[in-house]
């Protein structure tokens, strides 16, 4: 799916698309909602919301900012140049310096078989990774996935021979016989499955909600433009509903909007097989309510529990301070 949002797969540029300019009588002057993301199928509803006019209906002026490198994306957000970011919780918490600069609003998409570990056929279990060369991208969702699985099997990275690689390169290295296992995504999962010497050791088919992209917003922007934030969430839900009702047309729109390696609708649809979008109902299940939180708190805490022992967090983080329950039920 994405390592810190599929590093290297984005266009590493800024592309602005104004859909409509409709103001709100809010606390601050309305302007474009600048949305930072990478080139990934999970972000496809952005283009449905744009091209079908859902953003315009909600009075949101959508500005599309595609930056594949998450470090650059959060640097732009910290500079006030991006308002909403689509990425995973485990990525987000790495960039918190004060503990609450960003707030989770709703789910975007979840890996449903799109992320996993591929290995040589002599490795039959996670425990068999002991002493093996395992390629994964440090400081990424790939490392998060690996460390959770290792912990569940009474192991840690100290039991492996870690090899730091981008997930795409990691998958290629496994197929080429340069490493014993790799934490990666499609198309490398399928390539391993079809290989004579490799197989899929683990994928997220039966661990949905484990690796999930969320819509998150800068706290400052949320405080100044709550109407824009609510409108964005509503438009997102409309776009997902359109996809569910019109998948073929939706894929064509999303592929064209995404461009780059996803510009072919056939490739987009194939990649979508391992991903599920979050609609309003599913997001509400994940978030629950502030009085009775859903799995969102545990998901956030699991990310903190993985990164803290590795010394990768910049500050202590309270999950309850970076989750908002005010917008997830927007309709």
C-alpha atoms as one frame of an Amber mdcrd trajectory, in Angstrom:
protein
   0.000   0.000   0.000   2.104   2.835   1.198   5.319   3.275   3.182   5.002
   6.599   4.718   2.548   7.071   1.880   4.329   5.223  -0.870   7.532   7.200
  -0.923   8.841   7.623  -4.398   5.565   6.866  -6.157   4.285  10.417  -6.126
   4.953  12.998  -8.806   6.972  15.059  -6.322   5.378  18.238  -7.510   2.519
  20.602  -6.803  -0.576  20.543  -9.017  -3.294  23.001  -8.145  -6.853  22.473
  -9.355  -9.518  24.981  -8.341 -13.025  23.549  -8.486 -15.138  26.336  -7.038
 -14.763  29.456  -4.962 -17.610  29.643  -2.500 -17.034  31.461   0.758 -18.247
  30.815   4.276 -18.954  33.374   6.949 -16.477  31.639   9.215 -13.881  32.641
  11.761 -11.344  33.286   9.001 -11.550  34.180   5.344 -12.277  31.110   3.241
  -9.750  29.979   0.665  -8.580  26.787  -1.007  -8.377  23.590   1.007  -4.917
  22.326   0.134  -4.835  18.535   0.249  -1.482  16.759   0.390  -1.133  13.129
  -0.663   0.823  10.704  -2.826  -0.127   8.831  -5.977  -2.179   6.010  -4.496
  -5.521   4.340  -5.278  -6.766   5.138  -1.791  -6.769   8.828  -2.683  -8.934
   8.274  -5.760 -12.159   9.654  -4.219 -10.523  13.098  -4.286 -10.928  13.134
  -8.052 -14.481  11.859  -7.956 -15.336  14.637  -5.497 -13.632  17.142  -7.774
 -14.962  15.985 -11.146 -18.488  15.198  -9.964 -18.741  18.573  -8.259 -19.092
  17.279  -4.697 -16.467  19.672  -3.388 -18.249  22.546  -5.107 -21.591  21.432
  -3.647 -20.079  21.655  -0.174 -18.481  25.035  -0.813 -14.957  23.611  -0.771
 -12.289  24.981  -3.079 -10.088  21.910  -3.513  -6.391  22.327  -4.249  -4.580
  19.129  -5.188  -1.020  18.866  -3.861   0.771  15.648  -4.791   4.012  15.106
  -2.881   5.205  11.517  -2.747   7.853  12.032  -0.061   6.037  12.213   3.272
   8.883  14.143   4.897   8.398  16.892   2.337   4.619  16.683   2.713   4.695
  17.188   6.473   7.333  19.892   6.090   4.915  21.721   3.790   2.116  21.217
   6.314   4.301  22.513   9.138   4.953  25.606   7.016   1.205  26.115   6.595
   1.255  25.192   2.901  -0.917  22.047   3.240  -4.147  21.869   5.237  -5.329
  18.247   4.948  -3.104  15.182   4.626  -4.003  11.631   3.679  -1.701   9.088
   5.288  -1.514   6.418   7.993  -1.573   6.989  11.742   1.797   5.324  12.193
   3.248   7.867   9.751   1.471  10.852  11.258   2.679  10.333  14.823   6.305
  10.465  13.694   5.834  14.116  12.728   4.212  15.339  15.918   6.515  17.747
  17.724   4.000  19.197  20.165   1.779  16.129  20.356  -1.353  17.574  18.762
  -0.516  19.531  15.588  -2.664  17.204  13.451  -6.103  15.750  14.070  -7.685
  12.593  12.628 -11.057  13.269  10.970 -12.235  10.117   9.190 -11.003   6.974
   7.489  -9.872   7.058   3.860  -8.937   3.517   2.836  -7.681   0.307   4.375
  -5.365  -2.394   3.124  -7.294  -5.568   2.372  -4.482  -7.702   1.018  -2.505
  -4.869  -0.539   0.424  -4.981   1.919   2.444  -7.935   3.075   5.668  -9.842
   3.455   7.091 -11.966   0.656   9.778 -14.542   1.334  11.691 -17.457  -0.090
   9.756 -20.703   0.082  11.904 -22.163   2.859  10.512 -19.464   5.185   7.138
 -20.788   6.297   6.370 -18.554   9.280   7.266 -15.218  10.830   9.492 -17.046
  13.316  11.455 -18.464  10.378  12.657 -14.930   9.634  15.155 -15.239  12.497
  18.657 -14.604  11.200  17.394 -13.819   7.692  18.000 -10.764   5.526  14.712
  -8.859   5.581  14.253  -5.760   3.439  11.932  -2.983   4.626  11.786   0.787
   4.580  12.893   2.184   7.941  10.580   4.768   9.489   7.671   3.638   7.387
   4.426   1.712   7.478   6.446  -1.271   6.257   8.550  -1.165   9.421   5.404
  -0.714  11.507   3.804  -3.797   9.920   6.932  -5.886  10.388   7.494  -4.870
  14.002   3.896  -5.643  14.980   4.144  -9.122  13.466   7.524  -9.736  15.073
   6.185  -8.668  18.475   3.207 -11.008  18.108   5.702 -13.832  17.614   7.982
 -12.901  20.512  10.616 -11.392  18.253  12.137  -8.038  17.383  14.259  -6.507
  14.639  17.309  -7.649  16.615  16.451 -11.191  15.505  16.806 -10.222  11.825
  19.418  -8.916   9.440  17.614  -5.669   8.460  18.114  -4.211   4.987  16.767
  -0.669   4.515  15.027  -0.401   1.138  12.057   1.317  -0.432   9.211  -1.260
  -0.579   9.316  -1.434  -4.368  13.058  -2.058  -4.331  12.593  -4.533  -1.494
  10.128  -6.586  -3.534  12.463  -6.562  -6.517  15.400  -7.605  -4.330  13.425
 -10.585  -3.031  12.519 -11.748  -6.524  16.151 -11.293  -7.581  17.341 -13.453
  -4.688  19.222 -10.646  -2.953  17.293 -10.871   0.322  15.379 -13.619   2.092
  12.197 -11.614   2.694  10.727  -8.201   1.937   7.933  -6.052   3.319   6.215
  -4.700   0.241   2.981  -4.237  -1.740   1.574  -4.870  -5.183   2.672  -5.770
  -7.759   5.403  -7.547  -5.783   2.971  -9.665  -3.777   1.571 -11.141  -6.991
   5.043 -11.531  -8.491   6.153 -13.483  -5.434   3.026 -15.642  -5.581   3.782
 -16.479  -9.211   7.482 -17.073  -8.596   9.031 -20.529  -8.391  11.277 -19.498
  -5.523   9.106 -17.181  -3.431   5.671 -16.901  -1.841   3.500 -14.552   0.191
   4.344 -15.113   3.848   1.730 -12.656   5.109  -0.717 -10.149   3.679  -3.426
  -7.943   5.140  -6.393  -9.835   3.674  -7.422 -11.034   7.116  -6.095  -7.998
   9.008  -8.224  -5.214   7.598  -8.099  -1.916   9.504  -4.541  -2.843  10.479
  -2.993  -0.531   7.877  -5.378   2.316   7.192  -5.057   5.726   5.618  -6.889
   8.525   7.365  -7.940  12.050   6.533  -6.135  14.323   8.952  -6.012  18.095
   9.253  -3.732  20.715  10.698  -5.181  21.705  14.068  -4.778  25.401  13.255
  -6.685  25.049   9.966  -9.439  23.085  11.718  -9.895  25.845  14.279 -10.005
  28.560  11.616 -12.048  26.769   8.930 -14.394  24.208  10.519 -16.945  24.649
   7.706 -14.363  23.762   5.053 -13.317  20.704   7.052 -16.917  19.516   7.424
 -17.510  20.129   3.718 -14.434  18.142   2.765 -15.551  15.126   4.811 -19.064
  15.266   3.323 -17.659  15.457  -0.219 -15.371  12.498   0.504 -18.325  10.384
   1.614 -20.301  11.361  -1.502 -17.357  10.307  -3.660 -17.039   6.914  -1.962
 -20.782   6.348  -2.335 -20.452   7.149  -6.040 -17.669   4.576  -6.369 -19.762
   1.914  -4.660 -22.706   2.610  -6.975 -20.720   3.157 -10.196 -17.381   1.330
  -9.880 -16.404   1.297 -13.555 -17.035   5.001 -14.160 -15.446   5.808 -10.810
 -12.267   3.884 -11.644 -11.970   5.744 -14.950 -12.271   9.082 -13.134  -9.849
   8.108 -10.389  -7.261   6.709 -12.805  -7.322   9.831 -14.942  -7.089  12.065
 -11.892  -4.307  10.059 -10.246  -2.148   9.822 -13.350   1.419   8.515 -13.199
   1.593   4.741 -12.590  -2.159   4.598 -11.926  -3.258   6.361 -15.133  -4.364
   3.079 -16.760  -7.842   2.152 -15.431  -6.923  -1.538 -15.658  -3.903  -1.016
 -13.387  -5.977   1.123 -11.038  -8.698  -1.539 -10.812  -6.136  -4.299 -10.239
  -4.495  -2.353  -7.427  -7.918  -1.556  -5.932  -8.439  -5.292  -5.367  -6.315
  -5.016  -2.232  -7.909  -1.822  -0.918 -11.270  -0.799   0.526 -12.506   2.776
   0.817 -14.008   4.029   4.052 -17.545   5.311   3.694 -19.415   7.192   6.413
 -20.787   4.065   8.109 -17.418   2.291   8.273 -15.639   5.385   9.531 -18.206
   5.776  12.281 -17.568   2.163  13.328 -13.819   2.808  13.534 -14.154   6.122
  15.388 -17.116   5.368  17.631 -17.868   8.370  19.848 -15.741  10.387  22.242
 -17.702   8.868  25.125 -17.354   5.359  23.688 -14.401   5.310  21.268 -14.062
   2.667  18.580 -10.852   0.901  17.437  -9.307   4.234  16.383  -7.789   4.740
  19.832  -6.240   1.276  19.918  -4.921   1.722  16.356  -3.279   4.966  17.366
  -1.838   3.482  20.537  -0.421   0.503  18.638   1.559   2.879  16.428   2.907
   4.688  19.487   3.808   1.384  21.117   5.866   0.353  18.077   7.742   3.618
  17.565   8.451   4.657  21.166  10.853   1.790  22.025  12.719   2.553  18.805
  13.159   6.168  19.897  11.394   7.484  16.807   8.748   9.662  18.467   9.572
  13.354  18.918   7.232  13.772  21.883   4.747  11.935  24.057   1.360  11.626
  22.354  -2.098  11.198  23.885  -4.339   9.466  21.283  -7.406  11.283  22.601
  -5.831  14.640  21.693  -5.284  13.802  18.012  -8.704  12.318  17.250 -11.772
  14.376  16.451 -15.260  12.881  16.713 -16.940  16.062  15.487 -16.807  15.426
  11.728 -16.874  11.668  11.161 -20.694  11.574  11.154 -20.996  14.464   8.672
 -23.869  14.122   6.205
